[in-house]
Amino acid sequence: MTLPQNQPVRSFAPGTPERASLMAEIDLQRANPRRVLPVINGRKVDTGTATEMREPHAHARSLGSYASAGAPEAEAAINAAMAARHDWARMPAASRRNVFLRAAELLAGPFNARLLAATMLQQSKTAYQAEIDASCELIDFLRFNVAFSEEIEAMQPLSSAAELNRLDHRPLDGFVFAASPFNFTAIAGNLSLAPALMGNTVVWKPSERAVYSAAFLMDLFEAAGLPSGVINMLPAENPAPIGEAVLASPHLAGVHFTGSTAAFDRIWRATGANVSNYRSYPRLVGETGGKDFVFAHASANVDALVTALVRGAFDYQGQKCSAASRAYIPLSLWKPVTERLADTVSSLTMGDVSDFRNFMGAVIDQRAYQQISGFLDYAATAPGHRKLAGDSPSDNQGWFIPPTVIACDDPRSRLMTDEIFGPVLGLYAYPDGKLAETLALVDQSTPYALTGAIFAQDQAVIDQLSLALRDAAGNFYINDKPTGAVVGRQPFGGGRRSGTNDKAGSPFNLLRWSSPRTVKETFVAPVSHLYPHMAG
């Protein structure tokens, strides 16, 4: 079997057809606010509530509203998923795969501008950031997961002349709960589609901060021919009642999660408390927090390092789970690195993402704005912090946090250890002669282990750094930024407090949604219970 090619990334340069169609779709969506309803068993359910969906970079502008689901809708979604499971689990695997291959082609075609525009408008992504997410990565998830599922189906045990052995790759015994984040439309899609591809049915709670693009995802799945009840979408302003209902259900078979470490801890505790009530032990698959690092050696290429810091820390306003948030720079490179970094950061443009000239948009909402601003206030008043680049935040028109670089005298400052999830980069200058001690700081000063990058030219040094930081990141980059994992090329996930490291974008993740049955067929069965050694 041949793996598919990754979806090409388009430029959206002036004069290109993709730019024209995307700009027209943005205008169309802004002119037509949308009412989003929960989808249960293929039917839209209006709960009578209305929560506004707004553009983060222009928070006075509404994209419409959504009806919030609660405990009754969660119970109905569970029942729908369990009812749909019978036929979906028994559908030929090739037929299930066809649904998602069709979704990939629809997304590459008529649905493309729709999902890109929705992602730009509600999640404040630039055209390029939306392209690598809602177009390329999601298309890759759809196509590569199909290929990976074929690989898994082909994994069969040995047989002999007297017997035939095979693995029956069944779905889990129950339903899967998918809880997705705001920052990647592709992740929101994959959290549902990966279990569904393997024959499971899903109750999906999208982030309350990304309901708008989630509705377009449901449109895509329905247009691709996904049967009713296979994926049930429950938007909710208050997600707690939904979580309580699904985690208490005896039919819970798995959780596919991306979000905060604290939220995954709550899920883990709830499943532990309910474990004796479940029909089977639920599979818990989660990607959580991070405090992703860049470590520079004295031999690093300064231009490449600065570019990686800018893109790694400030692409999508630092709201990627893989975003660079702390960097360790040797004193011998401190002056050239910080000067070039400050100059570059001061030139970054920020504003409405529908203005394609902007490098950045806004952070997702007021809650994020206040949380990130709190870190900046701390750095402005606590001793040992010096702002090297960055203006003041502004919430007049949108939730704008300018890209900010702060030098930290203490490598254990909050800015070097706490997850910020915004465009704030902490820098620590380390003495060139204290390489081993600084590597130990990188490895041990935070509880996370999601992504990290090193910059060095000497191969012996690269080997040394790689070994010292082997447990510090699940995705490790050499002379590149710690963001931008591509499906099929860099399977994604981290360990420690960053998650279960089940590697989205690989067969390893799909295996978590399968419960294989071993089947042995004997051609000529024994007709006597006696063994040869028993003969007198």
SVG drawing of the C-alpha trace seen along z (x, -y; Angstrom):
<svg xmlns="http://www.w3.org/2000/svg" viewBox="-36 -51 69 101">
<polyline fill="none" stroke="black" stroke-width="0.4" points="0.0,0.0 1.3,-3.5 0.7,-6.3 -0.9,-9.5 1.0,-12.7 0.6,-15.6 -1.8,-18.3 0.3,-21.1 0.3,-24.4 -0.9,-27.3 0.5,-30.8 -2.6,-33.0 -0.4,-35.7 -2.1,-38.6 -3.7,-37.5 -4.0,-33.8 -7.4,-32.1 -7.3,-30.8 -7.0,-34.3 -9.9,-35.6 -12.2,-32.8 -11.3,-33.0 -11.9,-36.8 -15.3,-36.3 -16.2,-33.6 -15.1,-35.8 -17.5,-38.5 -20.3,-36.0 -20.0,-34.6 -19.8,-38.1 -23.0,-39.0 -24.8,-35.9 -24.6,-35.2 -25.2,-31.6 -27.3,-29.9 -25.6,-26.7 -27.6,-23.9 -26.5,-20.7 -26.6,-17.8 -28.0,-14.5 -28.7,-11.5 -28.5,-13.7 -31.1,-16.1 -30.5,-19.7 -31.9,-20.4 -32.7,-23.9 -32.5,-24.2 -33.8,-27.8 -30.6,-29.4 -28.4,-31.8 -24.7,-32.4 -23.0,-34.9 -20.0,-33.9 -17.7,-36.9 -14.5,-37.6 -11.6,-37.9 -9.9,-40.6 -13.1,-42.6 -15.2,-41.6 -18.1,-43.9 -18.7,-41.8 -21.0,-38.8 -20.8,-35.6 -24.2,-34.5 -25.1,-32.4 -25.3,-28.8 -27.8,-26.9 -26.1,-25.4 -26.5,-21.7 -26.8,-20.4 -27.3,-17.1 -30.5,-16.1 -28.8,-16.6 -25.8,-14.6 -28.0,-11.7 -29.8,-11.9 -26.4,-12.0 -25.2,-8.9 -28.4,-7.0 -28.0,-8.0 -24.4,-6.9 -25.2,-3.6 -28.1,-3.0 -25.9,-3.9 -23.1,-1.7 -24.7,1.5 -24.8,0.7 -21.7,-1.4 -19.5,1.1 -20.7,3.8 -20.3,1.7 -17.4,3.0 -14.2,1.1 -13.7,0.2 -17.2,-1.5 -16.3,-3.5 -13.1,-4.6 -15.0,-5.8 -16.9,-8.3 -13.7,-9.9 -12.0,-9.8 -15.1,-11.6 -14.8,-14.1 -11.2,-14.8 -12.1,-15.4 -15.0,-17.7 -12.7,-19.6 -10.1,-20.0 -12.9,-21.2 -16.2,-23.0 -15.9,-23.0 -12.4,-24.5 -13.0,-28.2 -15.9,-27.7 -13.8,-26.0 -10.9,-28.3 -13.0,-31.4 -14.8,-30.0 -11.4,-29.2 -10.0,-32.7 -13.1,-34.5 -13.8,-32.8 -10.3,-31.6 -8.5,-34.7 -6.1,-32.8 -4.3,-34.4 -4.9,-32.9 -1.6,-30.9 -2.3,-29.6 -5.8,-28.6 -4.5,-26.9 -2.0,-24.7 -4.7,-23.8 -8.2,-23.6 -7.2,-22.7 -3.9,-20.9 -3.7,-19.1 -7.3,-18.1 -7.2,-16.7 -4.0,-14.9 -5.8,-13.4 -8.6,-12.2 -6.4,-10.6 -3.6,-9.3 -5.9,-7.9 -7.6,-5.9 -4.2,-4.5 -3.2,-3.8 -6.4,-1.9 -5.7,0.3 -2.2,1.0 -3.8,2.0 -6.3,4.3 -3.4,5.9 -1.7,6.7 -2.6,10.4 -1.1,13.3 0.6,16.4 -1.5,19.3 -0.5,22.9 -1.7,25.7 -4.0,27.0 -5.5,23.6 -6.4,20.1 -5.8,17.2 -6.9,13.7 -7.5,10.5 -10.9,9.0 -10.4,5.2 -13.5,4.3 -14.4,0.9 -14.5,0.3 -17.5,1.7 -19.5,-1.6 -19.1,-5.2 -16.2,-7.5 -16.3,-11.0 -14.3,-13.6 -13.5,-16.9 -11.7,-19.3 -9.8,-22.7 -10.3,-26.0 -6.9,-26.4 -6.9,-23.8 -9.9,-23.0 -7.9,-19.9 -7.6,-18.6 -11.3,-19.1 -12.0,-17.1 -9.5,-14.4 -10.6,-13.8 -14.0,-12.7 -13.0,-11.1 -10.2,-8.9 -12.4,-6.8 -15.3,-6.9 -13.1,-5.6 -12.3,-2.5 -16.0,-1.8 -16.8,-3.7 -19.6,-6.2 -18.8,-9.5 -20.3,-12.2 -18.3,-15.3 -18.1,-18.5 -16.3,-21.2 -14.7,-24.1 -17.1,-26.8 -14.6,-29.1 -14.7,-27.4 -18.4,-26.4 -18.6,-28.3 -15.9,-26.2 -17.2,-23.0 -20.6,-23.6 -18.9,-23.7 -17.1,-20.4 -20.4,-18.8 -21.6,-20.1 -18.6,-18.4 -19.1,-15.0 -22.8,-15.0 -22.1,-15.9 -19.6,-13.0 -22.3,-10.5 -21.6,-9.9 -24.7,-8.1 -26.8,-9.8 -25.7,-9.2 -22.1,-8.3 -20.8,-11.7 -23.1,-13.8 -22.1,-17.4 -22.9,-19.1 -21.8,-22.8 -22.1,-24.2 -21.3,-27.5 -21.0,-25.5 -19.4,-22.1 -19.5,-20.7 -23.0,-19.0 -22.0,-17.3 -18.8,-16.0 -20.6,-14.8 -23.2,-12.9 -20.8,-11.2 -18.2,-10.3 -21.0,-8.7 -22.3,-6.6 -21.6,-2.9 -21.2,-2.8 -18.2,-5.1 -15.5,-3.3 -12.9,-6.0 -12.0,-9.7 -10.2,-11.5 -9.1,-14.8 -7.0,-17.9 -7.0,-20.7 -5.7,-21.8 -3.8,-19.5 -6.3,-20.5 -9.3,-19.4 -7.7,-16.1 -6.9,-15.5 -10.6,-16.0 -11.5,-13.5 -9.0,-11.0 -10.2,-11.4 -13.9,-11.0 -13.2,-7.8 -11.2,-6.4 -14.0,-7.1 -16.5,-5.4 -14.3,-2.6 -16.4,0.2 -19.5,-1.1 -18.2,-0.9 -18.9,2.1 -15.2,1.9 -12.1,0.0 -12.2,-3.3 -9.3,-4.2 -8.0,-7.7 -6.1,-9.5 -5.1,-13.0 -2.8,-15.8 -2.6,-18.5 -0.3,-21.4 3.1,-22.4 6.0,-24.8 7.9,-24.2 11.6,-25.1 14.3,-26.3 17.8,-25.6 20.7,-27.2 24.3,-26.1 27.2,-28.5 27.5,-27.0 24.0,-27.8 23.2,-29.8 21.9,-33.1 19.6,-33.9 18.0,-30.5 17.6,-30.7 15.9,-34.1 13.6,-33.0 12.6,-29.9 12.0,-31.9 9.8,-34.4 7.7,-31.8 7.7,-29.3 6.6,-31.8 4.3,-34.2 2.7,-32.2 -1.0,-32.2 -0.4,-34.4 1.5,-31.7 -1.7,-29.7 -0.4,-26.5 0.2,-23.8 3.6,-23.4 4.5,-27.1 8.0,-28.1 7.5,-29.7 11.0,-29.6 14.4,-29.8 17.9,-29.3 20.6,-31.4 24.4,-31.2 26.0,-34.4 28.3,-34.3 25.3,-34.7 23.1,-36.8 23.8,-40.2 23.3,-39.3 20.3,-37.1 18.4,-39.5 19.1,-42.5 17.9,-40.8 15.0,-39.2 13.9,-42.6 14.2,-44.2 12.1,-41.5 9.4,-41.4 9.0,-45.1 8.2,-44.8 5.4,-42.2 2.0,-43.4 -1.1,-42.6 -4.8,-43.2 -7.9,-41.9 -6.9,-38.6 -9.0,-39.5 -6.3,-42.1 -3.8,-39.6 -0.9,-41.9 -1.1,-41.1 1.3,-38.5 -0.9,-38.0 -4.5,-38.2 -6.0,-38.4 -6.0,-35.9 -9.1,-33.9 -11.2,-35.8 -11.3,-38.0 -10.5,-35.2 -7.2,-34.5 -6.5,-38.2 -6.7,-38.7 -4.7,-35.5 -1.9,-36.5 -2.0,-40.1 -1.5,-38.8 1.8,-37.3 2.9,-40.6 1.9,-42.5 3.9,-40.1 7.0,-40.5 6.6,-44.3 6.7,-44.4 8.7,-41.4 12.5,-41.9 14.7,-40.1 12.7,-40.6 13.5,-43.0 11.2,-43.5 13.3,-43.2 10.3,-43.7 6.6,-44.2 4.0,-46.9 1.1,-47.2 -2.0,-45.0 -5.2,-46.6 -8.8,-45.3 -10.5,-48.3 -11.4,-46.6 -10.1,-43.1 -8.2,-40.9 -4.8,-42.0 -1.6,-40.9 1.5,-42.2 4.3,-39.7 6.5,-40.1 10.0,-39.0 11.2,-39.1 14.6,-38.3 14.5,-36.4 17.4,-36.4 16.0,-33.4 15.5,-30.3 12.8,-29.2 10.8,-32.4 7.1,-31.8 7.7,-33.0 10.1,-30.2 8.1,-27.4 4.3,-28.2 2.2,-27.6 1.1,-30.9 -0.6,-30.0 0.0,-33.4 2.6,-35.5 5.0,-35.7 8.6,-34.3 10.9,-34.1 14.6,-34.1 17.4,-33.0 21.1,-33.7 23.2,-30.8 27.0,-30.8 28.7,-28.8 30.6,-26.8 27.5,-25.5 26.0,-23.5 25.2,-20.4 23.6,-22.3 21.4,-24.3 20.3,-21.2 19.2,-19.8 17.2,-23.0 15.4,-22.6 14.6,-19.0 13.5,-19.4 12.2,-22.9 8.7,-22.2 6.3,-19.3 5.7,-19.2 7.2,-17.3 5.4,-18.2 7.8,-19.9 11.3,-21.3 14.0,-22.4 17.8,-22.6 20.1,-24.7 23.7,-23.7 26.0,-22.9 28.5,-20.5 27.2,-16.9 28.8,-15.8 27.0,-18.6 23.7,-17.7 24.0,-14.2 24.9,-15.4 21.9,-17.7 19.5,-15.2 20.5,-12.6 20.3,-15.0 16.8,-16.2 15.5,-12.8 12.6,-12.7 11.9,-16.5 9.8,-16.5 7.6,-14.0 8.3,-16.0 11.9,-17.1 13.3,-19.4 16.9,-19.9 17.7,-23.3 14.0,-24.0 11.1,-25.6 9.2,-23.4 5.9,-23.8 4.4,-22.6 4.1,-18.8 2.9,-17.3 0.6,-14.2 2.5,-11.2 5.9,-12.9 6.0,-14.0 3.4,-12.0 2.4,-14.4 2.2,-14.0 4.1,-14.5 4.6,-12.7 4.8,-13.6 2.1,-16.2 1.7,-17.0 -0.4,-13.9 -0.5,-10.2 1.8,-10.5 -0.5,-8.4 0.8,-10.2 -1.9,-11.8 -1.2,-11.4 0.1,-7.8 -1.2,-4.3 -0.5,-4.4 -3.4,-6.7 -5.8,-4.6 -4.8,-1.4 -6.2,-3.0 -9.7,-2.9 -9.6,0.8 -10.4,3.8 -9.0,6.7 -10.6,10.1 -8.4,13.1 -10.1,15.7 -8.7,19.2 -10.4,21.6 -9.2,25.3 -9.8,27.2 -9.8,30.7 -10.7,30.8 -9.3,33.5 -11.9,36.2 -10.1,37.8 -9.0,36.2 -6.0,38.6 -2.4,37.4 0.4,39.6 2.5,39.6 -0.3,41.4 0.2,44.6 1.3,47.6"/>
</svg>
